[in-house]
Amino acid sequence: MARRIELWSLERLVPDARNARTHSAEQVAQIAASIADFGWR
């Protein structure tokens, strides 16, 4: 199987309506702050 990386614009991404994992704006801000402090691993 061939592997490749595709760069997509954010406008092309569509959230899956079946995704039960949703976050409020406050939670998103907390997650972003945590990533800024500790990095993404």
All heavy atoms as atom14 arrays in JSON, in Angstrom:
{
  "sequence": "MARRIELWSLERLVPDARNARTHSAEQVAQIAASIADFGWR",
  "atom14_mask": [
    [1, 1, 1, 1, 1, 1, 1, 1, 0, 0, 0, 0, 0, 0],
    [1, 1, 1, 1, 1, 0, 0, 0, 0, 0, 0, 0, 0, 0],
    [1, 1, 1, 1, 1, 1, 1, 1, 1, 1, 1, 0, 0, 0],
    [1, 1, 1, 1, 1, 1, 1, 1, 1, 1, 1, 0, 0, 0],
    [1, 1, 1, 1, 1, 1, 1, 1, 0, 0, 0, 0, 0, 0],
    [1, 1, 1, 1, 1, 1, 1, 1, 1, 0, 0, 0, 0, 0],
    [1, 1, 1, 1, 1, 1, 1, 1, 0, 0, 0, 0, 0, 0],
    [1, 1, 1, 1, 1, 1, 1, 1, 1, 1, 1, 1, 1, 1],
    [1, 1, 1, 1, 1, 1, 0, 0, 0, 0, 0, 0, 0, 0],
    [1, 1, 1, 1, 1, 1, 1, 1, 0, 0, 0, 0, 0, 0],
    [1, 1, 1, 1, 1, 1, 1, 1, 1, 0, 0, 0, 0, 0],
    [1, 1, 1, 1, 1, 1, 1, 1, 1, 1, 1, 0, 0, 0],
    [1, 1, 1, 1, 1, 1, 1, 1, 0, 0, 0, 0, 0, 0],
    [1, 1, 1, 1, 1, 1, 1, 0, 0, 0, 0, 0, 0, 0],
    [1, 1, 1, 1, 1, 1, 1, 0, 0, 0, 0, 0, 0, 0],
    [1, 1, 1, 1, 1, 1, 1, 1, 0, 0, 0, 0, 0, 0],
    [1, 1, 1, 1, 1, 0, 0, 0, 0, 0, 0, 0, 0, 0],
    [1, 1, 1, 1, 1, 1, 1, 1, 1, 1, 1, 0, 0, 0],
    [1, 1, 1, 1, 1, 1, 1, 1, 0, 0, 0, 0, 0, 0],
    [1, 1, 1, 1, 1, 0, 0, 0, 0, 0, 0, 0, 0, 0],
    [1, 1, 1, 1, 1, 1, 1, 1, 1, 1, 1, 0, 0, 0],
    [1, 1, 1, 1, 1, 1, 1, 0, 0, 0, 0, 0, 0, 0],
    [1, 1, 1, 1, 1, 1, 1, 1, 1, 1, 0, 0, 0, 0],
    [1, 1, 1, 1, 1, 1, 0, 0, 0, 0, 0, 0, 0, 0],
    [1, 1, 1, 1, 1, 0, 0, 0, 0, 0, 0, 0, 0, 0],
    [1, 1, 1, 1, 1, 1, 1, 1, 1, 0, 0, 0, 0, 0],
    [1, 1, 1, 1, 1, 1, 1, 1, 1, 0, 0, 0, 0, 0],
    [1, 1, 1, 1, 1, 1, 1, 0, 0, 0, 0, 0, 0, 0],
    [1, 1, 1, 1, 1, 0, 0, 0, 0, 0, 0, 0, 0, 0],
    [1, 1, 1, 1, 1, 1, 1, 1, 1, 0, 0, 0, 0, 0],
    [1, 1, 1, 1, 1, 1, 1, 1, 0, 0, 0, 0, 0, 0],
    [1, 1, 1, 1, 1, 0, 0, 0, 0, 0, 0, 0, 0, 0],
    [1, 1, 1, 1, 1, 0, 0, 0, 0, 0, 0, 0, 0, 0],
    [1, 1, 1, 1, 1, 1, 0, 0, 0, 0, 0, 0, 0, 0],
    [1, 1, 1, 1, 1, 1, 1, 1, 0, 0, 0, 0, 0, 0],
    [1, 1, 1, 1, 1, 0, 0, 0, 0, 0, 0, 0, 0, 0],
    [1, 1, 1, 1, 1, 1, 1, 1, 0, 0, 0, 0, 0, 0],
    [1, 1, 1, 1, 1, 1, 1, 1, 1, 1, 1, 0, 0, 0],
    [1, 1, 1, 1, 0, 0, 0, 0, 0, 0, 0, 0, 0, 0],
    [1, 1, 1, 1, 1, 1, 1, 1, 1, 1, 1, 1, 1, 1],
    [1, 1, 1, 1, 1, 1, 1, 1, 1, 1, 1, 0, 0, 0]
  ],
  "atom14_positions": [
    [[0.84, -1.17, 0.0], [0.0, 0.0, 0.0], [0.89, 1.24, 0.0], [1.79, 1.38, 0.82], [-0.92, 0.0, 1.22], [-1.73, 1.24, 1.29], [-3.02, 1.47, 2.53], [-2.79, 0.35, 3.81], [0.0, 0.0, 0.0], [0.0, 0.0, 0.0], [0.0, 0.0, 0.0], [0.0, 0.0, 0.0], [0.0, 0.0, 0.0], [0.0, 0.0, 0.0]],
    [[0.65, 2.13, -0.92], [1.42, 3.37, -0.99], [0.98, 4.32, 0.11], [-0.19, 4.38, 0.47], [1.22, 4.02, -2.35], [0.0, 0.0, 0.0], [0.0, 0.0, 0.0], [0.0, 0.0, 0.0], [0.0, 0.0, 0.0], [0.0, 0.0, 0.0], [0.0, 0.0, 0.0], [0.0, 0.0, 0.0], [0.0, 0.0, 0.0], [0.0, 0.0, 0.0]],
    [[1.93, 5.04, 0.66], [1.62, 6.03, 1.69], [2.02, 7.4, 1.17], [3.05, 7.57, 0.54], [2.4, 5.74, 2.97], [1.98, 4.46, 3.61], [2.71, 4.28, 4.9], [2.38, 2.97, 5.45], [2.69, 2.6, 6.65], [3.35, 3.39, 7.44], [2.35, 1.41, 7.09], [0.0, 0.0, 0.0], [0.0, 0.0, 0.0], [0.0, 0.0, 0.0]],
    [[1.19, 8.37, 1.46], [1.5, 9.74, 1.07], [0.84, 10.7, 2.03], [-0.13, 10.37, 2.69], [1.07, 10.02, -0.36], [-0.42, 9.98, -0.54], [-0.8, 10.26, -1.97], [-2.25, 10.34, -2.06], [-2.89, 10.38, -3.18], [-2.25, 10.33, -4.31], [-4.2, 10.46, -3.19], [0.0, 0.0, 0.0], [0.0, 0.0, 0.0], [0.0, 0.0, 0.0]],
    [[1.36, 11.88, 2.08], [0.81, 12.93, 2.93], [0.11, 13.93, 2.02], [0.68, 14.38, 1.03], [1.92, 13.63, 3.74], [2.56, 12.63, 4.69], [1.36, 14.84, 4.48], [3.77, 13.18, 5.42], [0.0, 0.0, 0.0], [0.0, 0.0, 0.0], [0.0, 0.0, 0.0], [0.0, 0.0, 0.0], [0.0, 0.0, 0.0], [0.0, 0.0, 0.0]],
    [[-1.13, 14.24, 2.36], [-1.89, 15.25, 1.62], [-2.13, 16.44, 2.52], [-2.51, 16.28, 3.67], [-3.24, 14.68, 1.17], [-3.15, 13.58, 0.16], [-4.52, 13.13, -0.31], [-5.49, 13.91, -0.22], [-4.6, 11.98, -0.78], [0.0, 0.0, 0.0], [0.0, 0.0, 0.0], [0.0, 0.0, 0.0], [0.0, 0.0, 0.0], [0.0, 0.0, 0.0]],
    [[-1.92, 17.63, 2.0], [-2.2, 18.86, 2.74], [-3.57, 19.35, 2.32], [-3.82, 19.59, 1.14], [-1.13, 19.91, 2.46], [0.3, 19.52, 2.83], [1.27, 20.63, 2.45], [0.4, 19.23, 4.32], [0.0, 0.0, 0.0], [0.0, 0.0, 0.0], [0.0, 0.0, 0.0], [0.0, 0.0, 0.0], [0.0, 0.0, 0.0], [0.0, 0.0, 0.0]],
    [[-4.46, 19.47, 3.29], [-5.83, 19.92, 3.04], [-6.04, 21.26, 3.72], [-5.52, 21.52, 4.8], [-6.85, 18.94, 3.62], [-7.0, 17.66, 2.87], [-6.18, 17.14, 1.93], [-8.06, 16.73, 3.03], [-6.66, 15.94, 1.49], [-7.82, 15.67, 2.15], [-9.19, 16.69, 3.84], [-8.67, 14.58, 2.05], [-10.04, 15.61, 3.73], [-9.78, 14.57, 2.84]],
    [[-6.87, 22.1, 3.13], [-7.27, 23.35, 3.78], [-8.28, 23.01, 4.88], [-8.95, 21.97, 4.83], [-7.91, 24.3, 2.77], [-9.13, 23.76, 2.32], [0.0, 0.0, 0.0], [0.0, 0.0, 0.0], [0.0, 0.0, 0.0], [0.0, 0.0, 0.0], [0.0, 0.0, 0.0], [0.0, 0.0, 0.0], [0.0, 0.0, 0.0], [0.0, 0.0, 0.0]],
    [[-8.37, 23.86, 5.87], [-9.31, 23.61, 6.97], [-10.75, 23.59, 6.48], [-11.59, 22.88, 7.03], [-9.14, 24.67, 8.06], [-7.83, 24.6, 8.83], [-7.77, 25.73, 9.85], [-7.65, 23.27, 9.5], [0.0, 0.0, 0.0], [0.0, 0.0, 0.0], [0.0, 0.0, 0.0], [0.0, 0.0, 0.0], [0.0, 0.0, 0.0], [0.0, 0.0, 0.0]],
    [[-11.04, 24.35, 5.44], [-12.4, 24.39, 4.9], [-12.83, 23.05, 4.33], [-14.01, 22.75, 4.23], [-12.51, 25.48, 3.81], [-12.37, 26.89, 4.34], [-10.92, 27.28, 4.62], [-9.99, 26.71, 4.0], [-10.71, 28.15, 5.48], [0.0, 0.0, 0.0], [0.0, 0.0, 0.0], [0.0, 0.0, 0.0], [0.0, 0.0, 0.0], [0.0, 0.0, 0.0]],
    [[-11.87, 22.22, 3.94], [-12.18, 20.91, 3.35], [-12.56, 19.88, 4.43], [-13.2, 18.89, 4.14], [-10.97, 20.42, 2.56], [-11.23, 19.17, 1.77], [-10.07, 18.83, 0.88], [-10.29, 17.54, 0.26], [-9.39, 16.87, -0.42], [-8.18, 17.38, -0.58], [-9.66, 15.7, -0.94], [0.0, 0.0, 0.0], [0.0, 0.0, 0.0], [0.0, 0.0, 0.0]],
    [[-12.18, 20.12, 5.66], [-12.45, 19.19, 6.75], [-13.89, 19.35, 7.22], [-14.37, 20.45, 7.43], [-11.5, 19.42, 7.91], [-10.01, 19.29, 7.57], [-9.18, 19.62, 8.8], [-9.68, 17.92, 7.04], [0.0, 0.0, 0.0], [0.0, 0.0, 0.0], [0.0, 0.0, 0.0], [0.0, 0.0, 0.0], [0.0, 0.0, 0.0], [0.0, 0.0, 0.0]],
    [[-14.56, 18.22, 7.43], [-15.95, 18.23, 7.87], [-16.05, 17.37, 9.12], [-15.64, 16.21, 9.11], [-16.88, 17.65, 6.78], [-18.31, 17.64, 7.24], [-16.73, 18.43, 5.49], [0.0, 0.0, 0.0], [0.0, 0.0, 0.0], [0.0, 0.0, 0.0], [0.0, 0.0, 0.0], [0.0, 0.0, 0.0], [0.0, 0.0, 0.0], [0.0, 0.0, 0.0]],
    [[-16.61, 17.88, 10.23], [-16.74, 17.07, 11.43], [-17.72, 15.91, 11.21], [-18.71, 16.06, 10.49], [-17.29, 18.03, 12.48], [-17.46, 19.35, 11.83], [-17.1, 19.24, 10.4], [0.0, 0.0, 0.0], [0.0, 0.0, 0.0], [0.0, 0.0, 0.0], [0.0, 0.0, 0.0], [0.0, 0.0, 0.0], [0.0, 0.0, 0.0], [0.0, 0.0, 0.0]],
    [[-17.41, 14.79, 11.82], [-18.29, 13.62, 11.73], [-19.42, 13.79, 12.73], [-19.19, 13.94, 13.93], [-17.49, 12.36, 12.03], [-18.27, 11.08, 11.79], [-19.52, 11.13, 11.72], [-17.64, 10.02, 11.67], [0.0, 0.0, 0.0], [0.0, 0.0, 0.0], [0.0, 0.0, 0.0], [0.0, 0.0, 0.0], [0.0, 0.0, 0.0], [0.0, 0.0, 0.0]],
    [[-20.65, 13.75, 12.25], [-21.82, 13.95, 13.11], [-21.94, 12.85, 14.17], [-22.58, 13.04, 15.21], [-23.08, 14.0, 12.27], [0.0, 0.0, 0.0], [0.0, 0.0, 0.0], [0.0, 0.0, 0.0], [0.0, 0.0, 0.0], [0.0, 0.0, 0.0], [0.0, 0.0, 0.0], [0.0, 0.0, 0.0], [0.0, 0.0, 0.0], [0.0, 0.0, 0.0]],
    [[-21.31, 11.68, 13.93], [-21.4, 10.56, 14.88], [-20.35, 10.65, 15.99], [-20.32, 9.81, 16.87], [-21.23, 9.23, 14.14], [-22.32, 8.99, 13.11], [-22.0, 7.78, 12.28], [-20.77, 8.06, 11.54], [-20.06, 7.16, 10.88], [-20.44, 5.92, 10.84], [-18.97, 7.5, 10.22], [0.0, 0.0, 0.0], [0.0, 0.0, 0.0], [0.0, 0.0, 0.0]],
    [[-19.48, 11.65, 15.93], [-18.43, 11.79, 16.93], [-19.04, 12.25, 18.25], [-19.56, 13.35, 18.36], [-17.37, 12.78, 16.45], [-16.17, 12.83, 17.37], [-16.15, 12.19, 18.42], [-15.18, 13.6, 16.99], [0.0, 0.0, 0.0], [0.0, 0.0, 0.0], [0.0, 0.0, 0.0], [0.0, 0.0, 0.0], [0.0, 0.0, 0.0], [0.0, 0.0, 0.0]],
    [[-18.94, 11.41, 19.26], [-19.5, 11.75, 20.57], [-18.58, 12.66, 21.37], [-18.99, 13.21, 22.39], [-19.77, 10.47, 21.35], [0.0, 0.0, 0.0], [0.0, 0.0, 0.0], [0.0, 0.0, 0.0], [0.0, 0.0, 0.0], [0.0, 0.0, 0.0], [0.0, 0.0, 0.0], [0.0, 0.0, 0.0], [0.0, 0.0, 0.0], [0.0, 0.0, 0.0]],
    [[-17.35, 12.83, 20.94], [-16.37, 13.63, 21.68], [-16.45, 15.08, 21.23], [-15.86, 15.48, 20.24], [-14.97, 13.07, 21.46], [-14.84, 11.65, 21.96], [-13.5, 11.08, 21.63], [-12.51, 11.69, 22.51], [-11.22, 11.48, 22.42], [-10.74, 10.7, 21.49], [-10.39, 12.05, 23.25], [0.0, 0.0, 0.0], [0.0, 0.0, 0.0], [0.0, 0.0, 0.0]],
    [[-17.21, 15.86, 21.96], [-17.32, 17.29, 21.67], [-16.82, 18.07, 22.87], [-16.83, 17.58, 24.0], [-18.77, 17.69, 21.35], [-19.59, 17.38, 22.48], [-19.29, 16.95, 20.13], [0.0, 0.0, 0.0], [0.0, 0.0, 0.0], [0.0, 0.0, 0.0], [0.0, 0.0, 0.0], [0.0, 0.0, 0.0], [0.0, 0.0, 0.0], [0.0, 0.0, 0.0]],
    [[-16.37, 19.3, 22.63], [-15.84, 20.13, 23.7], [-16.43, 21.53, 23.6], [-16.61, 22.06, 22.51], [-14.32, 20.22, 23.61], [-13.63, 18.89, 23.7], [-13.54, 18.18, 24.86], [-13.02, 18.13, 22.76], [-12.9, 17.04, 24.65], [-12.59, 16.99, 23.37], [0.0, 0.0, 0.0], [0.0, 0.0, 0.0], [0.0, 0.0, 0.0], [0.0, 0.0, 0.0]],
    [[-16.66, 22.11, 24.76], [-17.13, 23.5, 24.79], [-15.95, 24.42, 24.44], [-14.79, 24.0, 24.44], [-17.65, 23.85, 26.19], [-16.57, 23.85, 27.12], [0.0, 0.0, 0.0], [0.0, 0.0, 0.0], [0.0, 0.0, 0.0], [0.0, 0.0, 0.0], [0.0, 0.0, 0.0], [0.0, 0.0, 0.0], [0.0, 0.0, 0.0], [0.0, 0.0, 0.0]],
    [[-16.25, 25.68, 24.17], [-15.19, 26.65, 23.86], [-14.21, 26.76, 25.02], [-13.0, 26.9, 24.82], [-15.8, 28.0, 23.54], [0.0, 0.0, 0.0], [0.0, 0.0, 0.0], [0.0, 0.0, 0.0], [0.0, 0.0, 0.0], [0.0, 0.0, 0.0], [0.0, 0.0, 0.0], [0.0, 0.0, 0.0], [0.0, 0.0, 0.0], [0.0, 0.0, 0.0]],
    [[-14.72, 26.7, 26.25], [-13.84, 26.76, 27.44], [-12.9, 25.56, 27.48], [-11.71, 25.71, 27.78], [-14.69, 26.82, 28.71], [-13.86, 26.91, 29.97], [-14.7, 26.92, 31.25], [-15.93, 26.93, 31.15], [-14.09, 26.92, 32.33], [0.0, 0.0, 0.0], [0.0, 0.0, 0.0], [0.0, 0.0, 0.0], [0.0, 0.0, 0.0], [0.0, 0.0, 0.0]],
    [[-13.43, 24.38, 27.19], [-12.58, 23.18, 27.19], [-11.53, 23.25, 26.09], [-10.38, 22.85, 26.31], [-13.44, 21.93, 27.01], [-14.29, 21.59, 28.2], [-15.27, 20.47, 27.92], [-15.84, 20.39, 26.83], [-15.45, 19.59, 28.89], [0.0, 0.0, 0.0], [0.0, 0.0, 0.0], [0.0, 0.0, 0.0], [0.0, 0.0, 0.0], [0.0, 0.0, 0.0]],
    [[-11.89, 23.75, 24.92], [-10.94, 23.89, 23.83], [-9.81, 24.83, 24.24], [-8.63, 24.56, 23.98], [-11.63, 24.38, 22.54], [-10.61, 24.73, 21.47], [-12.6, 23.32, 22.02], [0.0, 0.0, 0.0], [0.0, 0.0, 0.0], [0.0, 0.0, 0.0], [0.0, 0.0, 0.0], [0.0, 0.0, 0.0], [0.0, 0.0, 0.0], [0.0, 0.0, 0.0]],
    [[-10.14, 25.92, 24.91], [-9.12, 26.86, 25.39], [-8.2, 26.19, 26.4], [-6.98, 26.4, 26.37], [-9.78, 28.09, 25.99], [0.0, 0.0, 0.0], [0.0, 0.0, 0.0], [0.0, 0.0, 0.0], [0.0, 0.0, 0.0], [0.0, 0.0, 0.0], [0.0, 0.0, 0.0], [0.0, 0.0, 0.0], [0.0, 0.0, 0.0], [0.0, 0.0, 0.0]],
    [[-8.75, 25.37, 27.29], [-7.93, 24.66, 28.27], [-7.0, 23.65, 27.6], [-5.83, 23.52, 27.96], [-8.82, 23.95, 29.29], [-9.56, 24.89, 30.22], [-10.58, 24.17, 31.09], [-11.03, 23.07, 30.77], [-10.96, 24.81, 32.19], [0.0, 0.0, 0.0], [0.0, 0.0, 0.0], [0.0, 0.0, 0.0], [0.0, 0.0, 0.0], [0.0, 0.0, 0.0]],
    [[-7.52, 22.95, 26.61], [-6.71, 21.98, 25.88], [-5.58, 22.7, 25.14], [-4.42, 22.27, 25.17], [-7.58, 21.17, 24.89], [-8.55, 20.28, 25.67], [-6.72, 20.33, 23.95], [-9.67, 19.69, 24.83], [0.0, 0.0, 0.0], [0.0, 0.0, 0.0], [0.0, 0.0, 0.0], [0.0, 0.0, 0.0], [0.0, 0.0, 0.0], [0.0, 0.0, 0.0]],
    [[-5.9, 23.82, 24.48], [-4.89, 24.59, 23.75], [-3.81, 25.1, 24.71], [-2.61, 25.07, 24.38], [-5.54, 25.74, 23.01], [0.0, 0.0, 0.0], [0.0, 0.0, 0.0], [0.0, 0.0, 0.0], [0.0, 0.0, 0.0], [0.0, 0.0, 0.0], [0.0, 0.0, 0.0], [0.0, 0.0, 0.0], [0.0, 0.0, 0.0], [0.0, 0.0, 0.0]],
    [[-4.2, 25.56, 25.88], [-3.23, 26.04, 26.86], [-2.34, 24.91, 27.34], [-1.12, 25.09, 27.5], [-3.96, 26.68, 28.04], [0.0, 0.0, 0.0], [0.0, 0.0, 0.0], [0.0, 0.0, 0.0], [0.0, 0.0, 0.0], [0.0, 0.0, 0.0], [0.0, 0.0, 0.0], [0.0, 0.0, 0.0], [0.0, 0.0, 0.0], [0.0, 0.0, 0.0]],
    [[-2.9, 23.73, 27.53], [-2.11, 22.58, 27.95], [-1.1, 22.19, 26.88], [0.06, 21.9, 27.19], [-3.04, 21.4, 28.24], [-2.32, 20.25, 28.58], [0.0, 0.0, 0.0], [0.0, 0.0, 0.0], [0.0, 0.0, 0.0], [0.0, 0.0, 0.0], [0.0, 0.0, 0.0], [0.0, 0.0, 0.0], [0.0, 0.0, 0.0], [0.0, 0.0, 0.0]],
    [[-1.52, 22.21, 25.62], [-0.59, 21.89, 24.54], [0.51, 22.93, 24.46], [1.69, 22.6, 24.25], [-1.35, 21.77, 23.2], [-2.26, 20.54, 23.21], [-0.38, 21.69, 22.02], [-3.23, 20.45, 22.05], [0.0, 0.0, 0.0], [0.0, 0.0, 0.0], [0.0, 0.0, 0.0], [0.0, 0.0, 0.0], [0.0, 0.0, 0.0], [0.0, 0.0, 0.0]],
    [[0.16, 24.2, 24.63], [1.17, 25.28, 24.61], [2.17, 25.1, 25.74], [3.38, 25.33, 25.56], [0.49, 26.64, 24.71], [0.0, 0.0, 0.0], [0.0, 0.0, 0.0], [0.0, 0.0, 0.0], [0.0, 0.0, 0.0], [0.0, 0.0, 0.0], [0.0, 0.0, 0.0], [0.0, 0.0, 0.0], [0.0, 0.0, 0.0], [0.0, 0.0, 0.0]],
    [[1.7, 24.69, 26.91], [2.59, 24.52, 28.07], [3.45, 23.26, 27.98], [4.64, 23.29, 28.28], [1.77, 24.45, 29.37], [1.19, 25.78, 29.77], [1.63, 26.82, 29.24], [0.28, 25.8, 30.62], [0.0, 0.0, 0.0], [0.0, 0.0, 0.0], [0.0, 0.0, 0.0], [0.0, 0.0, 0.0], [0.0, 0.0, 0.0], [0.0, 0.0, 0.0]],
    [[2.85, 22.14, 27.58], [3.52, 20.85, 27.67], [3.92, 20.26, 26.31], [4.63, 19.26, 26.25], [2.63, 19.84, 28.4], [2.28, 20.28, 29.79], [0.99, 20.71, 30.09], [3.22, 20.3, 30.8], [0.66, 21.13, 31.37], [2.91, 20.72, 32.09], [1.61, 21.13, 32.37], [0.0, 0.0, 0.0], [0.0, 0.0, 0.0], [0.0, 0.0, 0.0]],
    [[3.42, 20.82, 25.22], [3.74, 20.31, 23.9], [2.78, 19.21, 23.49], [1.9, 18.79, 24.24], [0.0, 0.0, 0.0], [0.0, 0.0, 0.0], [0.0, 0.0, 0.0], [0.0, 0.0, 0.0], [0.0, 0.0, 0.0], [0.0, 0.0, 0.0], [0.0, 0.0, 0.0], [0.0, 0.0, 0.0], [0.0, 0.0, 0.0], [0.0, 0.0, 0.0]],
    [[2.94, 18.76, 22.26], [2.08, 17.72, 21.69], [2.91, 16.48, 21.5], [3.93, 16.49, 20.83], [1.54, 18.21, 20.34], [0.61, 17.25, 19.7], [0.95, 16.26, 18.82], [-0.8, 17.16, 19.88], [-0.16, 15.57, 18.44], [-1.25, 16.11, 19.07], [-1.72, 17.88, 20.62], [-2.59, 15.75, 19.01], [-3.04, 17.52, 20.54], [-3.47, 16.47, 19.74]],
    [[2.49, 15.39, 22.1], [3.23, 14.13, 21.94], [2.28, 13.03, 21.6], [1.24, 12.89, 22.07], [3.94, 13.78, 23.23], [4.93, 14.84, 23.59], [6.15, 14.25, 24.08], [7.06, 15.37, 24.35], [8.33, 15.22, 24.45], [8.85, 14.06, 24.35], [9.09, 16.25, 24.66], [0.0, 0.0, 0.0], [0.0, 0.0, 0.0], [0.0, 0.0, 0.0]]
  ]
}
